[in-house]
Amino acid sequence: MKQKFQIRKSVKKRELLIQEYAVIEATPRRKELQSLHDENFALLSEQTYNTQAVKKSIAEGKESLITLLRNRHFFPVGLYMDRIADSVMAMFTLKGEQSKELIIDDRDILLGIQNEPEIVEKITDESEIESDDDTDDVFEKDLEVDGKDTPNFTDHESFDEENYPSA
């Protein structure tokens, strides 16, 4: 699944907004991440945080920030949450309105490949918008799958409703 995390820091509203998007329509396997457009992504989750709470968590450390950002409706896997936390921390070192976009193809993780997934970052400082021509050269990795690399999807744990928190 191809995902996008849009992170915006608003000084005027005193909030941090994180929006999680995903491509939910079928796309060709080798379609380039950069060839995807905003209309290809569907909004999955939108979370708003008070900037004072974010600053306090940053001062306490990255784990504290991750604990603040994660909740029942927004819980990215550890690798993505680490990148989101790094992005938020970098945004709060700068003054002014900030926006950052992380585009991720998690196919490699689902196939059990140990390489870090390809992550494309777009950073926009609202006070100084620049063209981002360098990202045009970033392509998805071509992936050849043979029988050995395919994960066994039949071996899974059953869902235990008794231990799952209810709404």
MONOR-V610143 format. One line per field, one symbol per residue. ss: DSSP state (H for helix, E for strand, - for the rest). phi: phi as a letter, one per 20 degrees, with the letter a starting at -180 (. if undefined). psi: psi as a letter, one per 20 degrees, with the letter a starting at -180 (. if undefined). Layout:
ss=???
phi=???
psi=???
This chain:
ss=-EEEEEEEEE----EEEEEEEE----------HHH--HHH-EEEEEEEEEHHHHHHHHHH-HHHHHHHH-E--E---HHHHHHHHHHHHHH------EEEEEEEE-HHHH--------EEEEEEE--E----HHHHH-----------------------HHH----
phi=.eccdddcddffelbddcddcbedefcggdffgfefdgffddfdbccdcffffffffffepfffffffffbfdcbffgfffffffgfffffeedenfcbbcddcdegfffenfeffffcddcdcegebfcfdffffeecfffceddgfeffeeeeceffdffeefef
psi=ppqpoopppohgilqpppppqqoiqpqqhjpqhiiqrhiiqpphqpppqphghggghghirghhgghghqahiomqrgghhghgggggghhiiqqrpqpqppppojggghijpiqpqpppppppohimpqqmhhiiipqqppppprhhipqoihnqqqpohhjppr.
